[in-house]
Every structure is written in structure tokens, then in C-alpha cells.
């Protein structure tokens, strides 16, 4: 039996799933907040921030973060969104002394990550600092090569050849795909009759 089989007479494989209080449609559906904003977007934002701030020596990372934060605040005010209150290298790098040793991941709440993405997009396009502009052009070329980040593994593989761990966007979607694969054993049918979709 698969999740697509929603006929009323479909037998339920396990008695646990016969009780409506144990399983709902929302447990089978993808969790957008965790898979996108706290998953893929945090790795993408961490990678972009690492490219924008980690071009120099580790002692210069905080000054670069302060400059990027000012740009982010300006972009967020244009979008009418809340900005990050602070930005430190430790918020997206696991080891500041070796910034390319691990995949960068922004440590922020889902709403902060969601509002940061348009600001980062704007910052990569309008930055006037030559070194950061060069990094920005590289980010744009990666994005152009991977429309809508459909193929982020290509970008990750290209940068991995240079010894840079960037754009690790497989963790949360990988977990989500495993959830969907085992979802065929869980029938949401008992709860669909009470679900009112407007």
C-alpha cells in the first residue's frame, strides 16, 4: 500500500496506524521549516557568508562580517524584513582558524534565515569592494549554472576540488527523502475524512 492509495476500503498494514490519534497527514507531509529554512537555506547562506567574509586572514573575518552585516541591514530595510542583530564568523564557520575545513552552516532561527536570503542576494549584486565583488560574481556564476539550486551538488563538487567545503545542501533533503520512502507504510487515510481543505 502506498500513500497515494486513499480509497476508503484500503486495509491498514499495522494496527498502530489504525488509530487516528497516532498518525496525521501532517506527519507524512514535508516539513518546510526544517527541510528548507533550517536545512538547505542555512547551508547556502553559510556558504555565501563564508565566500563574502573569508577572503583574507582570520583576524580580518570580523571586520568583513561587520561590513556584510551593514549591507544586510540596508537590504533588509529595503525589503521591510527584520535583519540579524549581529554577525560573527562563529555563526557560520565551525572552525574560524580553518574556514574551509567544514561545510559552513548559518546558525540562526528559521525566520532569520528566511529574511536573510533576499538580503544576501542583494548584497552579492551591489557590493563595491573588489575582492568581495569577485566572490559575488563567482556566487552568481554558480547560481546561474544551477538554476534554482536544482543541482547544488555540482557547485559543491567543483569547490571541493579546490579544498573548500561549501554548499552542502544534501543533509535535510536526504532525511526528507528517507521519510517519504518509509511513509508508504503509514496510511494517512483515517484522518483525511476530517481534513477540510479550503
C-alpha positions in Angstrom: 0.0 0.0 0.0 1.3 3.5 -0.8 0.3 6.9 0.4 -1.3 7.6 -3.0 -3.9 4.9 -2.3 -6.6 6.9 -0.5 -9.6 4.6 -1.2 -11.9 4.1 1.8 -11.6 0.3 1.8 -7.8 0.1 1.8 -6.5 -2.2 4.6 -4.1 -0.6 7.1 -0.9 -2.6 7.5 -0.2 -2.1 11.1 -2.7 -1.6 14.0 -0.7 1.3 15.3 -1.8 3.3 12.2 -5.5 2.3 12.6 -5.8 4.7 15.5 -6.3 8.3 14.1 -4.7 10.0 17.1 -1.3 8.4 16.3 -0.9 9.5 12.6 -1.9 12.6 10.8 -1.4 13.9 7.3 1.0 16.5 8.7 3.4 13.8 9.9 3.7 12.5 6.4 3.9 15.8 4.5 7.3 17.5 4.2 8.2 19.9 7.0 9.1 23.1 5.0 10.6 24.9 8.0 13.1 22.2 8.9 13.9 21.0 5.3 14.2 24.4 3.7 14.8 27.3 6.2 16.7 25.3 8.9 18.2 22.9 6.3 19.1 23.9 2.7 18.9 27.7 3.3 21.3 27.5 6.3 23.9 25.7 4.3 23.5 28.1 1.3 23.6 31.2 3.5 26.6 29.9 5.4 28.4 29.2 2.1 27.6 32.7 0.8 28.7 34.4 4.0 31.9 32.3 4.0 32.7 33.4 0.4 31.9 37.1 1.3 33.9 37.2 4.5 36.7 34.7 4.5 38.9 36.1 1.7 41.6 37.4 4.0 43.3 36.3 7.2 41.2 35.0 10.2 42.0 38.2 12.1 40.1 40.2 9.3 37.0 38.0 9.3 35.1 40.0 12.0 35.7 43.3 10.1 34.4 41.6 7.0 31.4 40.3 8.9 30.7 43.8 10.2 30.8 45.2 6.6 28.5 42.4 5.3 26.1 43.0 8.3 25.7 46.7 7.4 24.8 45.7 3.8 22.4 43.0 5.1 20.7 45.6 7.4 20.3 48.0 4.5 18.9 45.3 2.2 16.5 44.1 4.9 15.2 47.6 5.5 14.5 47.9 1.7 12.6 44.6 1.8 10.8 45.5 5.1 12.2 42.5 6.8 14.0 42.0 10.2 17.8 41.7 10.0 20.2 39.7 12.0 21.2 41.6 15.1 24.9 40.5 14.9 27.1 38.5 12.6 30.2 36.7 13.9 32.3 34.2 12.0 31.4 31.5 14.5 27.7 31.9 13.4 28.5 30.1 10.1 32.0 28.6 10.5 32.7 25.6 12.7 36.4 26.5 12.9 37.4 30.1 12.3 41.1 29.1 12.0 40.4 26.7 9.2 37.3 28.1 7.5 37.4 25.7 4.5 37.7 22.5 6.6 34.0 22.0 7.1 30.8 23.0 5.3 29.6 26.4 6.5 26.1 26.5 8.0 24.4 29.6 9.4 23.3 29.1 13.0 20.1 31.2 13.1 16.4 30.7 13.6 14.2 29.8 10.6 12.6 33.3 10.3 16.0 34.9 10.4 17.4 32.6 7.7 14.3 33.2 5.6 14.6 37.0 5.7 18.4 36.9 5.2 18.2 35.1 1.8 16.9 38.2 -0.2 19.4 40.4 1.6 22.3 38.1 0.7 21.1 38.1 -2.9 21.1 41.9 -3.0 24.4 42.1 -1.2 26.1 39.8 -3.7 24.9 42.1 -6.6 25.6 45.6 -5.2 28.9 45.2 -3.2 31.5 47.6 -4.3 34.6 46.0 -2.6 36.6 44.4 -5.4 37.6 41.3 -3.5 34.0 40.7 -2.3 32.7 41.6 -5.7 34.9 38.9 -7.2 33.5 36.4 -4.8 30.0 37.7 -5.5 30.5 37.2 -9.3 31.6 33.6 -8.5 28.4 33.0 -6.4 26.3 34.4 -9.3 28.0 32.1 -11.8 27.3 29.1 -9.5 23.7 30.2 -9.2 23.4 30.7 -13.0 24.9 27.3 -13.6 22.5 25.7 -11.2 19.0 27.2 -11.9 17.0 27.5 -8.7 19.7 25.4 -7.0 18.4 22.4 -8.8 22.0 21.0 -9.0 23.8 22.2 -5.9 25.9 19.1 -5.8 27.7 20.3 -9.0 28.7 23.5 -7.2 29.8 21.6 -4.2 31.9 19.1 -6.2 33.6 21.9 -8.2 34.6 23.8 -5.0 35.5 20.6 -3.2 38.3 20.1 -5.8 39.8 23.3 -4.5 39.6 22.0 -0.9 36.6 24.2 0.0 33.7 22.6 1.7 30.7 24.7 0.5 27.1 24.3 -0.5 26.3 21.1 1.5 22.6 21.1 0.8 22.0 17.3 0.9 21.6 16.7 4.6 18.0 17.8 5.2 16.6 16.8 1.8 18.3 13.4 2.3 16.5 13.0 5.6 13.2 14.1 3.9 13.6 11.6 1.1 14.1 8.8 3.6 10.9 9.9 5.5 9.0 9.8 2.3 10.3 6.4 1.4 9.1 4.9 4.7 5.8 6.9 4.5 4.3 4.3 2.2 3.9 2.1 5.3 1.9 4.8 7.1 -1.6 5.4 5.8 -3.0 8.9 6.5 -6.4 7.7 5.2 -8.2 7.6 8.6 -7.5 11.4 9.1 -8.3 12.6 5.6 -12.0 12.4 6.2 -11.7 15.1 8.9 -9.3 17.3 7.0 -11.1 20.4 5.5 -9.1 22.0 2.7 -10.3 25.5 1.8 
